[in-house]
Amino acid sequence: MKIQKIISLDAETARLASQKTNFSGWVRAQLRSERNKREFASDEESIQANAIERYNKIETQTKISNRELLFHLENRSEEEIRALITILRNGFE
């Protein structure tokens, strides 16, 4: 169902609107795009908040900062890192 809305345009925006073959369709697409951007931004904020929460949890449980943990990992051999990852993955199963 389509609902009619009346908008006011100035001379410049009226000229721009007249160049659109389907101005109403273009407006609907723009509104959806704006909504999608807001939802994406909201999802991104949620993901970042969850990541920060996870990092804080790791630091609290291990009593070692993430920076220090990464420093220690960077100084390990590939074999040691693979072994640690295997241990971690098996702990999640």
N, C-alpha and C positions, 0 to 999 in steps of 0.2 A: 504494500500500500504506500503510495506516495503522498506526502504532506507538503502543501505549498507553503513557502516562506517568502516574504517580501523583504528585499534588501535595498538599501540606498547606495547608489554609486555616484561618484563625482564624474566630471567629464573624461578624465584620463582612464579611470577604471571602467567606465561605460564603453570607451573605445576598445580597451583590452578585452572586455567581455564579448563584444561584438565579433571579435576575431576567433572566438571559440565556436566550433561547429555544434557542440552540445555543452553549453555553459553550465546547465544544471548537473549534468554528469560529471563535469570537471570539478564543480564545487563539492559534490558528494565524494569524489576520489580524494580531493584535498583534505576533507574532514576526516575520512578514514585514515589517510596517511598520518595526519596529526595525532589521531588516537593511537595508531600503531607505534609511533615514535614515543609517546608518553608511556605506553604499556611496556615497550622495550626498555626505556630508561628506568621504569619502576622495577622490572625484572633484574636489570643490571645492578641497581641499588641493593636489591634483596640478595643477589649473589655475592656482592662485595661485603655486605653485612654478615652473611653466613661464613664467608672466608675469614673475616676478621675474628669471628667467634671461634672458628676451628683453630686458627693460629693461637689465640689466647688459651684455648683448651690444651693444646699441645704444650705450650710453655708452662702452664700450671701443672699438668700431669708429669712432665719430664723434668721440671725445674731447670730447664735450659732454654735460652732464647732461641728463636728461629734462626736468627743471624748466626749464633754460635753453632747450632745444629748444622746449618748449611756449610759453615766453615769446616767443620769436622768431616762432613761428607765429601767436600771438594778435595780433601787431603787423603781420601781413600782410593784404593785401586778399583778398577772396574769389577774385578771379581768380588771384592768386599762389598761394593755397592749392590751388585746383583744378589749376593747372599743376604744382605740386610733387607732388600726389597722382598725376597722370597719369604723371609721370616715375617715381615709385616703383612704380606698378602695372606699367608697361612693363618695368621692371627685373626684375620677378618672373616674367615670361612667358618 
